Amino acid sequence: MSKQVTVAIAGLGSRGKDTYAPTAKMFPDKMKIVAIADIDPKKVSDVAKEYGIPESACYTSAEEMLKEDQLADVMFIATQDRQHVKQAIPALKKGYDLLMEKPISPDLDECRECVKVANECGRKIVVCHVLRYTPYYTKLKEVIDSGVIGEIVDIMALENVLYWHQAHSFVRGNWRNSDTTSPMILQKCCHDFDLLLWLSGKTCDSVSSFGNTYYFKKENAPEGATLYCMGGCKAKADCPFDAEKIYITSERTGVANGKTGWPADVVAQHPTVENITEAIKTGPYGRCVYMCDNNVVDHQVVNMNMTDNTTMTLTMCAFDATGSRYQKFMGTKGEIIADLSENTIKVTPFGGETEVIDVSKLASDFSGHAGGDSRMVEEFIDMVAEGKEPEGNITSIERSMESHYCAIAAEKSRLNNGEVVKLDSLRS
């Protein structure tokens, strides 16, 4: 049996505390959490108690933890976007291999520096493009690689952002403002660029892009709207973005209906109707979506020209009722329609019958990003335990950089009225 890998976690937000930490219970023979850090002492206390971490191994920030000598074999970096590289570089120099939440950084110079230091230190960084690890996309990759539709000539991809997810994360929440985090097309869609490049086996030459913050701004506030949803808003009854609906009364996400996980657990620790109600009265997640300090786009389209002169388009839109991903692959011998919301892959060779692959029958666990979260962590831990180099689905930082080049080029194009941006101008 491979050795048990010890883990230090920097950042105990939704990803660090609720996604990555629980994998220690799923694979107790493979990994053990031995140190944690977060600026919220309540989160540190909860995780320490749950995983038996002594007070001496609990830290008030990643920076404080990084003052110590190496505490574990690996570090999970699950802090905010602009903190990743500043924490990764000292961690690499201390000897940690890293599992890093995406994106690496919105700053390409920081991304390059991170790659450079990792190579100099002989350490490995895996970036959390979790969708690669799902049963769904693993099967889709297998079908494409079989050659059943021939050579891919064009891909049409949709990133449908659920309307209340947009309100929660990108209007009211941590990723609302690119000045403090990342552009929407990088934060949300580096997943999508990574998938398109990996699934097709292609490299992007250039992009153009359009999009803006169309709806979530003050001039679109309905008559009678107030700064907070619980502040006597007269538009509340007809507003789908009403915080009380999303966090308390919704059948899908409301604590009154027993939904105490994400997104409610971001608003209040150990969510109840009472503490959620109190939190949204004056807290950030109770603000009117038309009166926040958000500046990230709510829709964007990206045109991609590949180095072999094939093409792809990616559309990200926040006005969606279900929230999922959809891709249509058009090849020289047939087409594939991949609809994650239906968990189906439809393969139609030209002149042949359509085969419908029901991915729900291929695995039993689809929790956490369609089953990708725990599989990604396990593959990373196995890679470290066995001393292997990144291979297969594993998203090394070098592979992840290509998705970042696409996203950052798209944002540059968007800000410059859709001008074509050559990716080689960013790679150098």
C-alpha positions as CSV (number, residue, x, y, z in Angstrom):
1,M,0.0,0.0,0.0
2,S,1.2,3.5,-0.8
3,K,2.1,5.7,2.1
4,Q,-0.5,8.0,3.8
5,V,0.0,11.5,2.6
6,T,-0.2,14.4,5.1
7,V,-2.1,17.5,4.2
8,A,-2.1,21.2,5.3
9,I,-5.1,23.2,4.1
10,A,-4.8,26.9,3.6
11,G,-8.3,28.4,3.4
12,L,-11.4,26.9,5.0
13,G,-14.1,28.4,2.8
14,S,-16.6,26.4,0.9
15,R,-13.9,24.6,-1.1
16,G,-11.3,24.0,1.6
17,K,-13.7,23.2,4.5
18,D,-16.7,21.6,2.7
19,T,-15.1,20.0,-0.4
20,Y,-11.5,19.1,0.1
21,A,-11.3,18.4,3.8
22,P,-14.0,15.7,3.8
23,T,-12.0,13.6,1.3
24,A,-9.8,12.7,4.4
25,K,-12.8,10.7,5.6
26,M,-13.4,9.1,2.3
27,F,-9.7,8.0,1.9
28,P,-8.4,7.7,5.5
29,D,-5.7,5.2,4.5
30,K,-4.4,7.6,1.9
31,M,-4.5,11.1,3.5
32,K,-4.5,12.8,6.8
33,I,-5.1,16.5,7.6
34,V,-2.4,17.7,10.0
35,A,-2.5,21.5,9.8
36,I,-5.1,24.1,8.9
37,A,-5.3,27.9,8.4
38,D,-8.1,30.5,8.0
39,I,-8.8,34.0,9.0
40,D,-12.1,32.9,10.5
41,P,-11.5,31.3,14.0
42,K,-14.9,29.6,14.0
43,K,-14.1,27.7,10.8
44,V,-10.7,26.7,12.2
45,S,-12.3,25.5,15.4
46,D,-14.9,23.5,13.6
47,V,-12.4,21.8,11.3
48,A,-9.9,21.2,14.1
49,K,-12.6,19.4,16.2
50,E,-13.9,17.4,13.3
51,Y,-10.5,16.1,12.1
52,G,-8.7,15.9,15.4
53,I,-6.2,18.6,14.6
54,P,-4.3,20.0,17.7
55,E,-4.4,23.7,18.5
56,S,-0.7,23.9,17.8
57,A,-1.4,23.1,14.2
58,C,-4.1,25.6,13.7
59,Y,-3.2,29.0,12.2
60,T,-5.0,32.4,11.8
61,S,-3.9,32.7,8.2
62,A,-2.0,30.9,5.4
63,E,0.8,33.4,5.9
64,E,1.2,32.5,9.6
65,M,1.2,28.8,8.7
66,L,3.9,29.4,6.1
67,K,6.2,30.9,8.7
68,E,6.7,27.3,10.0
69,D,8.9,24.7,8.6
70,Q,7.2,22.2,6.3
71,L,4.2,20.7,8.2
72,A,2.9,18.2,5.7
73,D,3.7,16.5,2.4
74,V,1.2,18.6,0.5
75,M,-0.7,21.9,0.9
76,F,-4.2,22.5,-0.5
77,I,-4.4,26.2,-1.4
78,A,-8.1,27.2,-1.3
79,T,-7.9,30.9,-0.5
80,Q,-9.0,33.8,-2.7
81,D,-7.8,34.2,-6.3
82,R,-5.2,36.9,-5.8
83,Q,-3.7,35.1,-2.8
84,H,-2.9,31.8,-4.5
85,V,0.5,32.6,-6.0
86,K,1.7,34.7,-3.0
87,Q,1.1,31.6,-0.8
88,A,2.2,29.0,-3.4
89,I,5.7,30.3,-3.9
90,P,6.8,30.1,-0.2
91,A,5.1,26.8,0.1
92,L,7.0,25.4,-2.9
93,K,10.3,26.6,-1.5
94,K,9.5,24.9,1.8
95,G,9.0,21.6,0.0
96,Y,5.2,21.2,-0.4
97,D,3.5,19.8,-3.5
98,L,0.4,21.8,-4.1
99,L,-3.3,21.2,-5.0
100,M,-4.3,24.8,-6.0
101,E,-7.8,26.1,-6.4
102,K,-8.4,27.7,-9.8
103,P,-7.6,30.2,-11.2
104,I,-3.9,30.3,-10.6
105,S,-4.0,34.1,-10.8
106,P,-5.5,36.8,-13.0
107,D,-1.9,38.1,-13.4
108,L,0.0,36.2,-16.0
109,D,3.4,37.3,-14.6
110,E,2.4,35.7,-11.3
111,C,1.3,32.5,-13.2
112,R,4.7,32.3,-14.9
113,E,6.6,32.9,-11.7
114,C,4.7,30.1,-10.1
115,V,5.6,27.7,-12.9
116,K,9.2,28.8,-12.7
117,V,9.5,28.3,-8.9
118,A,7.8,24.9,-9.1
119,N,10.3,23.7,-11.7
120,E,13.2,25.1,-9.8
121,C,12.1,23.4,-6.6
122,G,11.2,20.2,-8.2
123,R,7.7,20.4,-6.8
124,K,4.3,19.5,-8.4
125,I,1.3,21.8,-8.7
126,V,-2.1,20.4,-9.7
127,V,-4.8,23.0,-10.5
128,C,-8.4,22.2,-9.6
129,H,-10.0,21.8,-13.0
130,V,-12.3,19.3,-11.3
131,L,-14.6,18.6,-14.3
132,R,-11.8,16.6,-16.1
133,Y,-12.2,14.0,-13.4
134,T,-15.9,13.4,-13.6
135,P,-17.4,10.2,-15.0
136,Y,-19.2,12.4,-17.5
137,Y,-16.3,14.1,-19.2
138,T,-14.0,11.1,-18.8
139,K,-16.5,9.1,-20.9
140,L,-16.9,12.0,-23.4
141,K,-13.1,12.1,-23.9
142,E,-13.1,8.4,-24.5
143,V,-15.8,8.7,-27.2
144,I,-14.1,11.6,-28.9
145,D,-10.7,9.8,-28.9
146,S,-12.3,6.8,-30.5
147,G,-12.6,8.7,-33.7
148,V,-16.3,8.0,-34.2
149,I,-17.0,11.5,-35.4
150,G,-13.7,11.9,-37.2
151,E,-11.7,15.1,-36.9
152,I,-13.4,17.9,-34.8
153,V,-14.0,21.0,-37.0
154,D,-16.1,23.1,-34.7
155,I,-17.3,23.1,-31.1
156,M,-20.2,25.1,-29.7
157,A,-20.1,25.3,-25.9
158,L,-22.5,26.9,-23.4
159,E,-21.7,27.6,-19.7
160,N,-25.2,28.2,-18.3
161,V,-24.8,29.9,-14.9
162,L,-27.8,29.3,-12.7
163,Y,-29.5,32.7,-12.0
164,W,-29.2,32.4,-8.3
165,H,-25.6,31.2,-8.5
166,Q,-24.8,34.4,-10.4
167,A,-26.5,36.4,-7.7
168,H,-24.8,34.5,-4.9
169,S,-21.2,34.3,-6.1
170,F,-20.8,36.9,-8.8
171,V,-23.1,39.8,-7.7
172,R,-23.2,39.6,-3.9
173,G,-20.3,37.2,-3.2
174,N,-16.6,36.8,-3.2
175,W,-16.1,36.9,-7.0
176,R,-18.3,39.9,-7.8
177,N,-15.5,42.4,-8.6
178,S,-12.5,41.7,-10.9
179,D,-10.5,44.4,-9.2
180,T,-10.2,42.2,-6.1
181,T,-10.6,38.8,-7.6
182,S,-10.7,37.7,-11.2
183,P,-12.6,38.5,-14.4
184,M,-15.7,36.3,-14.7
185,I,-14.4,34.6,-17.9
186,L,-11.3,33.4,-15.9
187,Q,-12.9,32.6,-12.6
188,K,-15.9,30.7,-13.9
189,C,-14.8,29.6,-17.4
190,C,-11.2,28.5,-17.1
191,H,-13.0,25.2,-16.4
192,D,-14.6,25.4,-19.8
193,F,-11.5,26.4,-21.7
194,D,-9.6,23.6,-20.0
195,L,-12.3,21.1,-21.1
196,L,-12.4,22.3,-24.7
197,L,-8.6,22.1,-25.1
198,W,-8.4,18.7,-23.3
199,L,-11.4,17.1,-25.0
200,S,-10.3,18.2,-28.5
201,G,-6.6,17.8,-28.1
202,K,-6.2,21.2,-29.8
203,T,-4.3,24.4,-29.1
204,C,-5.8,27.9,-29.4
205,D,-4.2,30.4,-31.7
206,S,-6.4,33.5,-31.2
207,V,-9.6,34.8,-29.7
208,S,-12.1,37.6,-29.9
209,S,-14.8,38.3,-27.3
210,F,-17.8,40.5,-26.4
211,G,-19.8,40.8,-23.2
212,N,-20.7,43.2,-20.4
213,T,-22.5,43.7,-17.1
214,Y,-25.9,44.0,-18.8
215,Y,-28.5,43.6,-16.0
216,F,-27.1,43.7,-12.5
217,K,-26.7,47.5,-12.1
218,K,-28.4,50.3,-10.4
219,E,-30.4,51.6,-13.4
220,N,-32.2,48.3,-13.7
221,A,-33.5,48.3,-10.1
222,P,-37.3,48.0,-10.1
223,E,-39.4,50.7,-8.5
224,G,-39.5,50.4,-4.7
225,A,-36.2,48.5,-4.5
226,T,-34.2,49.0,-1.3
227,L,-30.5,48.5,-0.5
228,Y,-31.3,45.3,1.3
229,C,-33.9,42.7,0.5
230,M,-35.1,42.6,4.1
231,G,-35.3,46.4,4.2
232,G,-38.9,46.9,3.2
233,C,-38.3,46.3,-0.6
234,K,-41.5,46.8,-2.5
235,A,-40.3,44.8,-5.4
236,K,-39.5,41.7,-3.3
237,A,-42.5,39.6,-4.2
238,D,-41.7,39.4,-7.9
239,C,-37.9,39.4,-7.7
240,P,-36.3,36.0,-8.3
241,F,-33.0,37.3,-6.8
242,D,-34.6,38.1,-3.5
243,A,-32.2,36.9,-0.8
244,E,-35.0,35.6,1.4
245,K,-36.2,33.4,-1.4
246,I,-32.8,32.0,-2.2
247,Y,-31.5,31.4,1.3
248,I,-34.6,30.7,3.3
249,T,-37.8,29.7,1.4
250,S,-36.5,28.1,-1.8
251,E,-37.3,24.4,-2.1
252,R,-33.9,23.9,-3.7
253,T,-31.6,26.1,-1.5
254,G,-33.7,27.4,1.4
255,V,-32.8,26.5,5.0
256,A,-36.5,26.5,5.9
257,N,-36.6,23.4,3.7
258,G,-33.6,21.8,5.3
259,K,-31.1,22.9,2.7
260,T,-28.2,23.8,5.0
261,G,-25.3,23.2,2.6
262,W,-24.0,25.5,-0.1
263,P,-24.9,28.3,-0.7
264,A,-26.5,28.8,2.8
265,D,-23.4,27.7,4.6
266,V,-21.5,30.5,3.0
267,V,-23.9,33.1,4.4
268,A,-23.8,31.7,8.0
269,Q,-21.9,28.9,9.7
270,H,-24.3,26.1,10.7
271,P,-27.2,27.7,8.9
272,T,-30.6,28.1,10.6
273,V,-33.6,30.2,9.6
274,E,-32.7,32.5,12.5
275,N,-29.0,33.1,11.7
276,I,-29.6,33.3,7.9
277,T,-32.4,35.9,8.5
278,E,-30.1,37.9,10.7
279,A,-27.2,37.6,8.2
280,I,-29.1,38.9,5.2
281,K,-30.6,41.9,7.0
282,T,-27.4,43.9,6.7
283,G,-24.8,41.5,5.4
284,P,-23.4,41.2,1.8
285,Y,-25.6,38.3,0.8
286,G,-28.7,40.3,1.6
287,R,-28.0,43.2,-0.7
288,C,-30.2,44.1,-3.6
289,V,-28.5,42.6,-6.8
290,Y,-29.0,46.0,-8.5
291,M,-27.1,47.9,-5.8
292,C,-23.9,45.9,-5.2
293,D,-20.3,46.8,-6.0
294,N,-20.0,44.1,-8.7
295,N,-18.3,44.7,-12.1
296,V,-17.9,41.2,-13.6
297,V,-19.9,40.4,-16.7
298,D,-23.2,38.6,-16.7
299,H,-22.9,37.4,-20.2
300,Q,-19.9,36.9,-22.6
301,V,-19.2,35.1,-25.9
302,V,-15.7,34.0,-26.9
303,N,-14.7,33.0,-30.5
304,M,-11.6,30.8,-30.7
305,N,-9.5,30.1,-33.7
306,M,-7.3,27.0,-33.2
307,T,-3.8,26.5,-34.6
308,D,-5.2,23.9,-37.1
309,N,-7.7,26.5,-38.4
310,T,-10.7,24.7,-36.7
311,T,-12.9,26.9,-34.5
312,M,-14.8,26.9,-31.2
313,T,-17.2,29.2,-29.5
314,L,-17.9,29.5,-25.8
315,T,-20.9,31.4,-24.4
316,M,-21.3,32.2,-20.7
317,C,-24.6,33.5,-19.6
318,A,-26.0,34.1,-16.1
319,F,-29.7,34.0,-17.1
320,D,-30.4,30.3,-16.9
321,A,-33.0,28.4,-14.9
322,T,-31.1,25.1,-14.4
323,G,-27.4,25.8,-14.5
324,S,-25.3,23.3,-16.5
325,R,-22.9,22.8,-19.4
326,Y,-23.7,21.9,-23.0
327,Q,-21.3,21.2,-25.9
328,K,-21.9,20.2,-29.5
329,F,-18.9,18.7,-31.3
330,M,-19.1,18.8,-35.1
331,G,-16.7,16.5,-36.8
332,T,-15.9,15.2,-40.3
333,K,-17.8,12.0,-39.7
334,G,-20.5,12.9,-37.3
335,E,-21.6,14.9,-34.3
336,I,-21.8,14.6,-30.5
337,I,-24.2,16.5,-28.3
338,A,-23.1,16.5,-24.7
339,D,-25.7,17.8,-22.2
340,L,-24.5,17.6,-18.6
341,S,-27.9,18.6,-17.2
342,E,-29.3,15.4,-18.7
343,N,-26.2,13.3,-18.0
344,T,-26.3,12.1,-21.6
345,I,-23.9,12.0,-24.5
346,K,-25.6,11.6,-27.9
347,V,-23.4,10.3,-30.7
348,T,-24.6,10.5,-34.3
349,P,-22.3,9.2,-37.1
350,F,-23.2,10.7,-40.5
351,G,-25.7,8.3,-42.1
352,G,-26.0,6.2,-38.9
353,E,-28.2,5.9,-35.8
354,T,-27.9,8.0,-32.8
355,E,-26.4,6.3,-29.7
356,V,-27.5,7.8,-26.4
357,I,-25.0,7.1,-23.6
358,D,-26.6,7.5,-20.1
359,V,-23.7,8.5,-17.9
360,S,-25.8,8.0,-14.8
361,K,-25.4,4.3,-15.3
362,L,-21.6,4.5,-15.4
363,A,-20.9,5.5,-11.8
364,S,-22.7,5.7,-8.4
365,D,-21.2,8.9,-7.0
366,F,-22.0,12.2,-8.8
367,S,-21.7,14.4,-5.7
368,G,-19.4,17.5,-5.8
369,H,-19.1,18.9,-9.4
370,A,-20.7,15.8,-11.0
371,G,-18.4,13.5,-9.1
372,G,-15.2,15.3,-10.0
373,D,-14.1,16.7,-6.6
374,S,-13.3,13.6,-4.7
375,R,-11.8,11.8,-7.7
376,M,-9.5,14.8,-8.4
377,V,-8.2,14.8,-4.8
378,E,-7.7,11.0,-4.8
379,E,-5.7,11.2,-8.1
380,F,-3.5,14.0,-6.7
381,I,-2.9,12.1,-3.4
382,D,-2.0,8.9,-5.3
383,M,0.3,10.8,-7.6
384,V,2.2,12.2,-4.6
385,A,2.2,9.0,-2.7
386,E,3.6,7.0,-5.6
387,G,6.1,9.8,-6.7
388,K,4.7,10.0,-10.2
389,E,4.6,12.9,-12.6
390,P,1.2,14.3,-13.6
391,E,-0.4,12.1,-16.3
392,G,-3.8,11.2,-17.6
393,N,-6.5,13.6,-16.5
394,I,-4.3,15.4,-14.0
395,T,-4.2,19.1,-14.6
396,S,-0.6,20.1,-14.0
397,I,0.0,23.9,-13.8
398,E,1.6,23.8,-17.2
399,R,-1.6,22.3,-18.7
400,S,-3.7,24.7,-16.8
401,M,-1.8,27.7,-18.2
402,E,-3.4,27.2,-21.6
403,S,-6.9,27.7,-20.2
404,H,-5.6,30.9,-18.5
405,Y,-4.1,32.2,-21.7
406,C,-7.5,31.7,-23.4
407,A,-9.5,33.4,-20.6
408,I,-7.1,36.3,-20.1
409,A,-7.0,36.9,-23.9
410,A,-10.8,36.8,-24.0
411,E,-11.0,39.5,-21.3
412,K,-8.4,41.6,-23.1
413,S,-10.4,41.4,-26.3
414,R,-13.7,42.2,-24.5
415,L,-12.2,45.3,-23.0
416,N,-11.0,46.4,-26.4
417,N,-14.2,46.1,-28.4
418,G,-13.6,42.5,-29.5
419,E,-10.2,42.9,-31.1
420,V,-8.5,39.7,-32.0
421,V,-5.8,38.7,-29.5
422,K,-3.1,36.2,-30.5
423,L,-2.3,33.9,-27.6
424,D,1.4,33.8,-28.5
425,S,1.5,37.4,-27.4
426,L,0.6,36.1,-23.9
427,R,2.6,32.9,-23.9
428,S,6.0,34.6,-24.2
